[in-house]
Every structure is written in structure tokens, then in C-alpha cells.
Amino acid sequence: MDAKCPECERPATVDDNMEYIKCPHCSFEADYERYLEIMKDKALNMAADYIPKRPGF
């Protein structure tokens, strides 16, 4: 199974037990829980970039 690498955005491999992610392109490595936290933070940052800044809110 593949996952998107948070560093180089290319496909990274997930082990069969869904416990570890490793990118063969940029040498990113993380356990699954840490990977989810990294990707969650990236998604929140992307969402914040699209929220318009409105005075008074």
C-alpha cells in the first residue's frame, strides 16, 4: 500500500501491518501515528490558507 510522503509528496510505502511509513525517494520515515499527525497538521495549514481574513472575525 502507498501513502503520500509529507516531505517530497511522492508515493511512500506503508508496511503490511499499517505501522510504519517509509519514503524511498527522500528517506522520510515515521510510525503510522506520527504520520497521521503530520498529515493532519498539513491539512489544517492548507485549510487555514483558504479561509479569507475578514475584519471583525
All heavy atoms as TSV, in Angstrom:
chain	resi	resn	atom	element	x	y	z
A	1	MET	N	N	0.848	-1.175	0.000
A	1	MET	CA	C	0.000	0.000	0.000
A	1	MET	C	C	0.894	1.239	0.000
A	1	MET	O	O	1.959	1.240	0.592
A	1	MET	CB	C	-0.893	-0.029	1.227
A	1	MET	CG	C	-1.843	1.107	1.317
A	1	MET	SD	S	-2.924	0.794	2.720
A	1	MET	CE	C	-3.959	2.158	2.612
A	2	ASP	N	N	0.421	2.285	-0.650
A	2	ASP	CA	C	1.190	3.523	-0.725
A	2	ASP	C	C	0.506	4.634	0.060
A	2	ASP	O	O	-0.699	4.600	0.291
A	2	ASP	CB	C	1.335	3.980	-2.176
A	2	ASP	CG	C	2.257	3.088	-2.978
A	2	ASP	OD1	O	3.092	2.390	-2.369
A	2	ASP	OD2	O	2.155	3.090	-4.208
A	3	ALA	N	N	1.300	5.604	0.453
A	3	ALA	CA	C	0.814	6.810	1.117
A	3	ALA	C	C	1.588	7.983	0.542
A	3	ALA	O	O	2.684	7.815	0.009
A	3	ALA	CB	C	1.034	6.719	2.627
A	4	LYS	N	N	1.042	9.167	0.641
A	4	LYS	CA	C	1.720	10.356	0.140
A	4	LYS	C	C	2.775	10.798	1.155
A	4	LYS	O	O	2.486	10.986	2.334
A	4	LYS	CB	C	0.703	11.469	-0.075
A	4	LYS	CG	C	1.293	12.729	-0.652
A	4	LYS	CD	C	0.209	13.754	-0.893
A	4	LYS	CE	C	0.745	15.011	-1.500
A	4	LYS	NZ	N	-0.319	15.985	-1.745
A	5	CYS	N	N	3.985	10.964	0.674
A	5	CYS	CA	C	5.064	11.416	1.556
A	5	CYS	C	C	4.834	12.883	1.917
A	5	CYS	O	O	4.633	13.715	1.032
A	5	CYS	CB	C	6.409	11.251	0.859
A	5	CYS	SG	S	7.789	11.879	1.842
A	6	PRO	N	N	4.889	13.226	3.207
A	6	PRO	CA	C	4.673	14.617	3.598
A	6	PRO	C	C	5.842	15.539	3.262
A	6	PRO	O	O	5.682	16.750	3.241
A	6	PRO	CB	C	4.466	14.533	5.107
A	6	PRO	CG	C	5.098	13.265	5.527
A	6	PRO	CD	C	5.023	12.340	4.354
A	7	GLU	N	N	6.995	14.981	2.957
A	7	GLU	CA	C	8.153	15.819	2.648
A	7	GLU	C	C	8.319	16.074	1.154
A	7	GLU	O	O	8.480	17.206	0.738
A	7	GLU	CB	C	9.416	15.204	3.239
A	7	GLU	CG	C	9.424	15.284	4.751
A	7	GLU	CD	C	10.725	14.802	5.363
A	7	GLU	OE1	O	11.660	14.450	4.621
A	7	GLU	OE2	O	10.790	14.785	6.591
A	8	CYS	N	N	8.276	15.016	0.350
A	8	CYS	CA	C	8.503	15.199	-1.088
A	8	CYS	C	C	7.226	15.013	-1.914
A	8	CYS	O	O	7.234	15.242	-3.118
A	8	CYS	CB	C	9.589	14.249	-1.588
A	8	CYS	SG	S	9.118	12.510	-1.658
A	9	GLU	N	N	6.144	14.589	-1.273
A	9	GLU	CA	C	4.825	14.401	-1.883
A	9	GLU	C	C	4.799	13.299	-2.949
A	9	GLU	O	O	3.870	13.218	-3.734
A	9	GLU	CB	C	4.282	15.717	-2.431
A	9	GLU	CG	C	4.110	16.749	-1.348
A	9	GLU	CD	C	3.418	18.008	-1.812
A	9	GLU	OE1	O	3.086	18.114	-3.010
A	9	GLU	OE2	O	3.207	18.882	-0.972
A	10	ARG	N	N	5.776	12.442	-2.956
A	10	ARG	CA	C	5.785	11.286	-3.852
A	10	ARG	C	C	5.269	10.073	-3.075
A	10	ARG	O	O	5.116	10.141	-1.860
A	10	ARG	CB	C	7.202	11.065	-4.374
A	10	ARG	CG	C	7.647	12.250	-5.265
A	10	ARG	CD	C	9.074	12.148	-5.680
A	10	ARG	NE	N	9.235	11.101	-6.690
A	10	ARG	CZ	C	10.411	10.770	-7.187
A	10	ARG	NH1	N	11.508	11.374	-6.790
A	10	ARG	NH2	N	10.493	9.821	-8.094
A	11	PRO	N	N	5.006	8.965	-3.745
A	11	PRO	CA	C	4.490	7.792	-3.030
A	11	PRO	C	C	5.500	7.208	-2.044
A	11	PRO	O	O	6.667	7.017	-2.364
A	11	PRO	CB	C	4.212	6.783	-4.149
A	11	PRO	CG	C	4.100	7.597	-5.390
A	11	PRO	CD	C	4.988	8.785	-5.190
A	12	ALA	N	N	5.022	6.964	-0.845
A	12	ALA	CA	C	5.807	6.300	0.189
A	12	ALA	C	C	5.147	4.952	0.465
A	12	ALA	O	O	3.965	4.773	0.200
A	12	ALA	CB	C	5.837	7.146	1.458
A	13	THR	N	N	5.902	4.025	0.982
A	13	THR	CA	C	5.351	2.695	1.235
A	13	THR	C	C	4.910	2.557	2.682
A	13	THR	O	O	5.534	3.093	3.596
A	13	THR	CB	C	6.377	1.592	0.909
A	13	THR	OG1	O	7.555	1.830	1.660
A	13	THR	CG2	C	6.710	1.573	-0.566
A	14	VAL	N	N	3.815	1.827	2.859
A	14	VAL	CA	C	3.288	1.519	4.181
A	14	VAL	C	C	3.478	0.026	4.391
A	14	VAL	O	O	3.184	-0.769	3.493
A	14	VAL	CB	C	1.784	1.869	4.274
A	14	VAL	CG1	C	1.252	1.589	5.659
A	14	VAL	CG2	C	1.545	3.311	3.873
A	15	ASP	N	N	3.974	-0.361	5.570
A	15	ASP	CA	C	4.170	-1.797	5.784
A	15	ASP	C	C	2.827	-2.514	5.894
A	15	ASP	O	O	1.776	-1.897	6.007
A	15	ASP	CB	C	5.053	-2.049	7.003
A	15	ASP	CG	C	4.392	-1.737	8.327
A	15	ASP	OD1	O	3.276	-1.205	8.337
A	15	ASP	OD2	O	5.015	-2.026	9.364
A	16	ASP	N	N	2.863	-3.823	5.827
A	16	ASP	CA	C	1.646	-4.637	5.802
A	16	ASP	C	C	0.805	-4.502	7.061
A	16	ASP	O	O	-0.413	-4.699	7.030
A	16	ASP	CB	C	1.994	-6.110	5.580
A	16	ASP	CG	C	2.548	-6.356	4.185
A	16	ASP	OD1	O	2.250	-5.549	3.273
A	16	ASP	OD2	O	3.274	-7.348	4.006
A	17	ASN	N	N	1.426	-4.160	8.177
A	17	ASN	CA	C	0.704	-4.022	9.443
A	17	ASN	C	C	0.174	-2.609	9.677
A	17	ASN	O	O	-0.362	-2.334	10.754
A	17	ASN	CB	C	1.603	-4.432	10.608
A	17	ASN	CG	C	2.009	-5.883	10.526
A	17	ASN	OD1	O	1.254	-6.721	10.047
A	17	ASN	ND2	N	3.214	-6.190	10.976
A	18	MET	N	N	0.377	-1.724	8.697
A	18	MET	CA	C	-0.042	-0.315	8.823
A	18	MET	C	C	0.576	0.346	10.057
A	18	MET	O	O	-0.071	1.083	10.784
A	18	MET	CB	C	-1.571	-0.199	8.889
A	18	MET	CG	C	-2.287	-0.664	7.655
A	18	MET	SD	S	-2.074	0.428	6.260
A	18	MET	CE	C	-2.993	1.850	6.758
A	19	GLU	N	N	1.849	0.055	10.285
A	19	GLU	CA	C	2.527	0.604	11.456
A	19	GLU	C	C	3.671	1.551	11.113
A	19	GLU	O	O	4.115	2.302	11.972
A	19	GLU	CB	C	3.082	-0.533	12.323
A	19	GLU	CG	C	1.994	-1.384	12.944
A	19	GLU	CD	C	2.553	-2.539	13.741
A	19	GLU	OE1	O	3.791	-2.741	13.719
A	19	GLU	OE2	O	1.757	-3.238	14.373
A	20	TYR	N	N	4.146	1.535	9.856
A	20	TYR	CA	C	5.339	2.300	9.521
A	20	TYR	C	C	5.275	2.782	8.085
A	20	TYR	O	O	4.878	2.042	7.196
A	20	TYR	CB	C	6.579	1.400	9.715
A	20	TYR	CG	C	7.853	2.161	9.910
A	20	TYR	CD1	C	8.137	2.801	11.108
A	20	TYR	CD2	C	8.777	2.252	8.890
A	20	TYR	CE1	C	9.310	3.503	11.278
A	20	TYR	CE2	C	9.962	2.953	9.048
A	20	TYR	CZ	C	10.217	3.575	10.244
A	20	TYR	OH	O	11.369	4.285	10.414
A	21	ILE	N	N	5.670	4.048	7.869
A	21	ILE	CA	C	5.707	4.646	6.540
A	21	ILE	C	C	7.157	4.990	6.234
A	21	ILE	O	O	7.857	5.573	7.065
A	21	ILE	CB	C	4.837	5.930	6.476
A	21	ILE	CG1	C	3.346	5.603	6.480
A	21	ILE	CG2	C	5.109	6.697	5.205
A	21	ILE	CD1	C	2.792	5.240	7.760
A	22	LYS	N	N	7.587	4.644	5.021
A	22	LYS	CA	C	8.957	4.947	4.598
A	22	LYS	C	C	8.932	5.395	3.149
A	22	LYS	O	O	8.324	4.753	2.300
A	22	LYS	CB	C	9.836	3.715	4.752
A	22	LYS	CG	C	11.286	3.975	4.417
A	22	LYS	CD	C	12.139	2.779	4.736
A	22	LYS	CE	C	13.584	3.114	4.447
A	22	LYS	NZ	N	14.491	2.065	4.862
A	23	CYS	N	N	9.606	6.515	2.868
A	23	CYS	CA	C	9.681	7.035	1.511
A	23	CYS	C	C	11.035	6.666	0.904
A	23	CYS	O	O	12.074	7.046	1.443
A	23	CYS	CB	C	9.510	8.549	1.500
A	23	CYS	SG	S	9.606	9.252	-0.162
A	24	PRO	N	N	11.020	5.943	-0.213
A	24	PRO	CA	C	12.290	5.587	-0.854
A	24	PRO	C	C	12.921	6.746	-1.625
A	24	PRO	O	O	14.085	6.673	-2.008
A	24	PRO	CB	C	11.889	4.464	-1.824
A	24	PRO	CG	C	10.462	4.737	-2.143
A	24	PRO	CD	C	9.875	5.362	-0.902
A	25	HIS	N	N	12.181	7.831	-1.805
A	25	HIS	CA	C	12.670	8.957	-2.598
A	25	HIS	C	C	13.443	9.976	-1.765
A	25	HIS	O	O	14.436	10.515	-2.227
A	25	HIS	CB	C	11.502	9.652	-3.290
A	25	HIS	CG	C	10.630	8.700	-4.059
A	25	HIS	ND1	N	11.024	8.136	-5.257
A	25	HIS	CD2	C	9.418	8.193	-3.780
A	25	HIS	CE1	C	10.084	7.330	-5.686
A	25	HIS	NE2	N	9.083	7.343	-4.810
A	26	CYS	N	N	12.962	10.251	-0.555
A	26	CYS	CA	C	13.622	11.288	0.255
A	26	CYS	C	C	14.045	10.787	1.631
A	26	CYS	O	O	14.478	11.573	2.462
A	26	CYS	CB	C	12.701	12.494	0.409
A	26	CYS	SG	S	11.288	12.202	1.492
A	27	SER	N	N	13.892	9.517	1.892
A	27	SER	CA	C	14.273	8.853	3.147
A	27	SER	C	C	13.429	9.286	4.358
A	27	SER	O	O	13.850	9.137	5.491
A	27	SER	CB	C	15.770	9.009	3.445
A	27	SER	OG	O	16.095	10.331	3.808
A	28	PHE	N	N	12.225	9.800	4.129
A	28	PHE	CA	C	11.300	10.076	5.229
A	28	PHE	C	C	10.894	8.753	5.863
A	28	PHE	O	O	10.609	7.784	5.173
A	28	PHE	CB	C	10.051	10.804	4.719
A	28	PHE	CG	C	8.965	10.925	5.751
A	28	PHE	CD1	C	9.015	11.915	6.709
A	28	PHE	CD2	C	7.903	10.030	5.772
A	28	PHE	CE1	C	8.018	12.010	7.670
A	28	PHE	CE2	C	6.897	10.126	6.716
A	28	PHE	CZ	C	6.967	11.119	7.671
A	29	GLU	N	N	10.860	8.716	7.197
A	29	GLU	CA	C	10.417	7.540	7.931
A	29	GLU	C	C	9.628	7.988	9.146
A	29	GLU	O	O	10.005	8.943	9.814
A	29	GLU	CB	C	11.595	6.693	8.398
A	29	GLU	CG	C	12.412	6.093	7.286
A	29	GLU	CD	C	13.536	5.219	7.798
A	29	GLU	OE1	O	13.475	4.779	8.967
A	29	GLU	OE2	O	14.478	4.982	7.040
A	30	ALA	N	N	8.523	7.307	9.429
A	30	ALA	CA	C	7.728	7.628	10.619
A	30	ALA	C	C	6.805	6.465	10.927
A	30	ALA	O	O	6.434	5.697	10.043
A	30	ALA	CB	C	6.903	8.880	10.381
A	31	ASP	N	N	6.445	6.346	12.207
A	31	ASP	CA	C	5.417	5.363	12.521
A	31	ASP	C	C	4.069	5.938	12.085
A	31	ASP	O	O	3.952	7.129	11.779
A	31	ASP	CB	C	5.428	4.979	14.000
A	31	ASP	CG	C	5.097	6.130	14.937
A	31	ASP	OD1	O	4.225	6.957	14.604
A	31	ASP	OD2	O	5.701	6.202	16.014
A	32	TYR	N	N	3.073	5.090	12.012
A	32	TYR	CA	C	1.789	5.488	11.425
A	32	TYR	C	C	1.124	6.622	12.205
A	32	TYR	O	O	0.568	7.542	11.616
A	32	TYR	CB	C	0.866	4.272	11.332
A	32	TYR	CG	C	-0.357	4.523	10.495
A	32	TYR	CD1	C	-0.243	4.718	9.120
A	32	TYR	CD2	C	-1.622	4.592	11.063
A	32	TYR	CE1	C	-1.360	4.955	8.333
A	32	TYR	CE2	C	-2.744	4.828	10.284
A	32	TYR	CZ	C	-2.606	5.007	8.929
A	32	TYR	OH	O	-3.712	5.250	8.158
A	33	GLU	N	N	1.184	6.568	13.527
A	33	GLU	CA	C	0.565	7.622	14.346
A	33	GLU	C	C	1.224	8.984	14.077
A	33	GLU	O	O	0.539	9.991	13.933
A	33	GLU	CB	C	0.645	7.272	15.832
A	33	GLU	CG	C	-0.176	6.067	16.216
A	33	GLU	CD	C	-1.663	6.289	15.991
A	33	GLU	OE1	O	-2.155	7.401	16.270
A	33	GLU	OE2	O	-2.329	5.350	15.523
A	34	ARG	N	N	2.542	9.009	14.015
A	34	ARG	CA	C	3.256	10.266	13.739
A	34	ARG	C	C	2.925	10.765	12.330
A	34	ARG	O	O	2.736	11.958	12.107
A	34	ARG	CB	C	4.758	10.067	13.902
A	34	ARG	CG	C	5.537	11.345	13.682
A	34	ARG	CD	C	6.991	11.210	14.119
A	34	ARG	NE	N	7.742	12.279	13.503
A	34	ARG	CZ	C	8.605	12.126	12.509
A	34	ARG	NH1	N	8.872	10.931	12.035
A	34	ARG	NH2	N	9.237	13.156	12.001
A	35	TYR	N	N	2.850	9.838	11.371
A	35	TYR	CA	C	2.494	10.195	10.002
A	35	TYR	C	C	1.115	10.860	9.962
A	35	TYR	O	O	0.929	11.883	9.304
A	35	TYR	CB	C	2.517	8.941	9.120
A	35	TYR	CG	C	1.996	9.171	7.730
A	35	TYR	CD1	C	2.771	9.805	6.767
A	35	TYR	CD2	C	0.706	8.768	7.372
A	35	TYR	CE1	C	2.298	10.022	5.481
A	35	TYR	CE2	C	0.220	8.982	6.096
A	35	TYR	CZ	C	1.008	9.602	5.158
A	35	TYR	OH	O	0.527	9.831	3.900
A	36	LEU	N	N	0.148	10.284	10.663
A	36	LEU	CA	C	-1.197	10.866	10.692
A	36	LEU	C	C	-1.188	12.272	11.288
A	36	LEU	O	O	-1.880	13.168	10.790
A	36	LEU	CB	C	-2.160	9.972	11.475
A	36	LEU	CG	C	-2.526	8.660	10.810
A	36	LEU	CD1	C	-3.447	7.856	11.731
A	36	LEU	CD2	C	-3.180	8.887	9.470
A	37	GLU	N	N	-0.421	12.484	12.334
A	37	GLU	CA	C	-0.322	13.816	12.939
A	37	GLU	C	C	0.294	14.820	11.966
A	37	GLU	O	O	-0.176	15.954	11.846
A	37	GLU	CB	C	0.503	13.761	14.234
A	37	GLU	CG	C	-0.219	13.129	15.392
A	37	GLU	CD	C	-1.480	13.886	15.783
A	37	GLU	OE1	O	-1.456	15.131	15.828
A	37	GLU	OE2	O	-2.494	13.214	16.034
A	38	ILE	N	N	1.339	14.416	11.257
A	38	ILE	CA	C	1.985	15.292	10.280
A	38	ILE	C	C	1.005	15.665	9.181
A	38	ILE	O	O	0.870	16.833	8.800
A	38	ILE	CB	C	3.243	14.621	9.686
A	38	ILE	CG1	C	4.327	14.496	10.746
A	38	ILE	CG2	C	3.761	15.395	8.479
A	38	ILE	CD1	C	5.488	13.600	10.343
A	39	MET	N	N	0.292	14.667	8.653
A	39	MET	CA	C	-0.654	14.921	7.569
A	39	MET	C	C	-1.846	15.753	8.055
A	39	MET	O	O	-2.360	16.596	7.319
A	39	MET	CB	C	-1.120	13.608	6.946
A	39	MET	CG	C	0.001	12.844	6.252
A	39	MET	SD	S	0.917	13.809	5.027
A	39	MET	CE	C	-0.220	13.773	3.655
A	40	LYS	N	N	-2.282	15.539	9.283
A	40	LYS	CA	C	-3.373	16.334	9.840
A	40	LYS	C	C	-2.951	17.801	9.947
A	40	LYS	O	O	-3.708	18.699	9.564
A	40	LYS	CB	C	-3.774	15.803	11.213
A	40	LYS	CG	C	-4.938	16.563	11.838
A	40	LYS	CD	C	-5.310	15.998	13.180
A	40	LYS	CE	C	-4.396	16.588	14.209
A	40	LYS	NZ	N	-4.739	16.270	15.588
A	41	ASP	N	N	-1.739	18.044	10.426
A	41	ASP	CA	C	-1.233	19.420	10.527
A	41	ASP	C	C	-1.129	20.068	9.147
A	41	ASP	O	O	-1.461	21.245	8.986
A	41	ASP	CB	C	0.128	19.447	11.218
A	41	ASP	CG	C	0.039	19.149	12.701
A	41	ASP	OD1	O	-1.077	19.243	13.270
A	41	ASP	OD2	O	1.077	18.804	13.289
A	42	LYS	N	N	-0.679	19.311	8.145
A	42	LYS	CA	C	-0.604	19.850	6.789
A	42	LYS	C	C	-1.989	20.219	6.270
A	42	LYS	O	O	-2.166	21.256	5.638
A	42	LYS	CB	C	0.052	18.842	5.848
A	42	LYS	CG	C	1.549	18.756	5.980
A	42	LYS	CD	C	2.096	17.812	4.920
A	42	LYS	CE	C	3.521	18.078	4.626
A	42	LYS	NZ	N	3.798	19.243	3.830
A	43	ALA	N	N	-2.975	19.370	6.531
A	43	ALA	CA	C	-4.344	19.637	6.074
A	43	ALA	C	C	-4.907	20.879	6.767
A	43	ALA	O	O	-5.561	21.713	6.129
A	43	ALA	CB	C	-5.238	18.434	6.333
A	44	LEU	N	N	-4.660	21.024	8.059
A	44	LEU	CA	C	-5.143	22.204	8.779
A	44	LEU	C	C	-4.478	23.473	8.257
A	44	LEU	O	O	-5.138	24.507	8.110
A	44	LEU	CB	C	-4.900	22.051	10.279
A	44	LEU	CG	C	-5.751	21.004	10.976
A	44	LEU	CD1	C	-5.294	20.830	12.423
A	44	LEU	CD2	C	-7.226	21.370	10.919
A	45	ASN	N	N	-3.200	23.405	7.960
A	45	ASN	CA	C	-2.493	24.562	7.422
A	45	ASN	C	C	-3.024	24.931	6.039
A	45	ASN	O	O	-3.179	26.111	5.721
A	45	ASN	CB	C	-0.991	24.304	7.358
A	45	ASN	CG	C	-0.350	24.307	8.720
A	45	ASN	OD1	O	-0.878	24.874	9.669
A	45	ASN	ND2	N	0.780	23.648	8.838
A	46	MET	N	N	-3.301	23.924	5.217
A	46	MET	CA	C	-3.850	24.201	3.888
A	46	MET	C	C	-5.234	24.833	4.009
A	46	MET	O	O	-5.561	25.775	3.285
A	46	MET	CB	C	-3.937	22.908	3.068
A	46	MET	CG	C	-2.603	22.438	2.569
A	46	MET	SD	S	-2.561	20.865	1.669
A	46	MET	CE	C	-4.174	20.596	1.086
A	47	ALA	N	N	-6.045	24.339	4.923
A	47	ALA	CA	C	-7.386	24.888	5.113
A	47	ALA	C	C	-7.309	26.329	5.610
A	47	ALA	O	O	-8.067	27.191	5.172
A	47	ALA	CB	C	-8.179	24.030	6.090
A	48	ALA	N	N	-6.385	26.605	6.507
A	48	ALA	CA	C	-6.239	27.957	7.037
A	48	ALA	C	C	-5.816	28.935	5.941
A	48	ALA	O	O	-6.198	30.109	5.973
A	48	ALA	CB	C	-5.225	27.969	8.173
A	49	ASP	N	N	-5.068	28.474	4.981
A	49	ASP	CA	C	-4.623	29.332	3.878
A	49	ASP	C	C	-5.807	29.767	2.999
A	49	ASP	O	O	-5.741	30.790	2.333
A	49	ASP	CB	C	-3.594	28.624	3.015
A	49	ASP	CG	C	-2.256	28.473	3.716
A	49	ASP	OD1	O	-2.030	29.179	4.738
A	49	ASP	OD2	O	-1.438	27.650	3.253
A	50	TYR	N	N	-6.864	28.980	2.970
A	50	TYR	CA	C	-8.010	29.283	2.114
A	50	TYR	C	C	-9.118	30.056	2.828
A	50	TYR	O	O	-10.057	30.485	2.204
A	50	TYR	CB	C	-8.592	27.988	1.516
A	50	TYR	CG	C	-7.675	27.393	0.495
A	50	TYR	CD1	C	-6.976	26.235	0.774
A	50	TYR	CD2	C	-7.485	28.008	-0.743
A	50	TYR	CE1	C	-6.115	25.684	-0.172
A	50	TYR	CE2	C	-6.619	27.474	-1.677
A	50	TYR	CZ	C	-5.955	26.312	-1.381
A	50	TYR	OH	O	-5.107	25.777	-2.310
A	51	ILE	N	N	-8.991	30.209	4.128
A	51	ILE	CA	C	-10.001	30.981	4.862
A	51	ILE	C	C	-9.657	32.456	4.722
A	51	ILE	O	O	-8.569	32.893	5.101
A	51	ILE	CB	C	-10.021	30.570	6.344
A	51	ILE	CG1	C	-10.432	29.102	6.476
A	51	ILE	CG2	C	-10.955	31.470	7.134
A	51	ILE	CD1	C	-10.335	28.556	7.882
A	52	PRO	N	N	-10.573	33.239	4.149
A	52	PRO	CA	C	-10.274	34.674	3.963
A	52	PRO	C	C	-10.191	35.406	5.295
A	52	PRO	O	O	-10.911	35.084	6.244
A	52	PRO	CB	C	-11.434	35.173	3.123
A	52	PRO	CG	C	-12.525	34.189	3.335
A	52	PRO	CD	C	-11.879	32.886	3.664
A	53	LYS	N	N	-9.318	36.356	5.350
A	53	LYS	CA	C	-9.172	37.195	6.535
A	53	LYS	C	C	-10.247	38.282	6.463
A	53	LYS	O	O	-10.282	39.070	5.529
A	53	LYS	CB	C	-7.793	37.812	6.576
A	53	LYS	CG	C	-6.656	36.832	6.500
A	53	LYS	CD	C	-6.048	36.600	7.836
A	53	LYS	CE	C	-4.783	35.778	7.762
A	53	LYS	NZ	N	-4.960	34.376	7.749
A	54	ARG	N	N	-11.158	38.260	7.432
A	54	ARG	CA	C	-12.237	39.251	7.435
A	54	ARG	C	C	-12.110	40.091	8.704
A	54	ARG	O	O	-11.973	39.549	9.791
A	54	ARG	CB	C	-13.591	38.570	7.396
A	54	ARG	CG	C	-13.779	37.770	6.111
A	54	ARG	CD	C	-15.152	37.211	6.002
A	54	ARG	NE	N	-15.441	36.334	7.123
A	54	ARG	CZ	C	-16.595	35.697	7.276
A	54	ARG	NH1	N	-17.560	35.836	6.409
A	54	ARG	NH2	N	-16.792	34.900	8.310
A	55	PRO	N	N	-12.187	41.396	8.564
A	55	PRO	CA	C	-12.105	42.252	9.743
A	55	PRO	C	C	-13.281	41.978	10.685
A	55	PRO	O	O	-14.397	41.778	10.269
A	55	PRO	CB	C	-12.208	43.673	9.175
A	55	PRO	CG	C	-12.175	43.560	7.701
A	55	PRO	CD	C	-12.338	42.135	7.336
A	56	GLY	N	N	-12.983	41.955	11.960
A	56	GLY	CA	C	-14.026	41.784	12.952
A	56	GLY	C	C	-14.338	40.352	13.304
A	56	GLY	O	O	-15.165	40.075	14.165
A	57	PHE	N	N	-13.682	39.405	12.661
A	57	PHE	CA	C	-13.944	37.999	12.982
A	57	PHE	C	C	-12.728	37.340	13.533
A	57	PHE	O	O	-11.657	37.611	13.301
A	57	PHE	CB	C	-14.395	37.221	11.729
A	57	PHE	CG	C	-15.779	37.610	11.298
A	57	PHE	CD1	C	-15.980	38.541	10.296
A	57	PHE	CD2	C	-16.894	37.016	11.879
A	57	PHE	CE1	C	-17.236	38.889	9.869
A	57	PHE	CE2	C	-18.162	37.346	11.468
A	57	PHE	CZ	C	-18.337	38.289	10.476
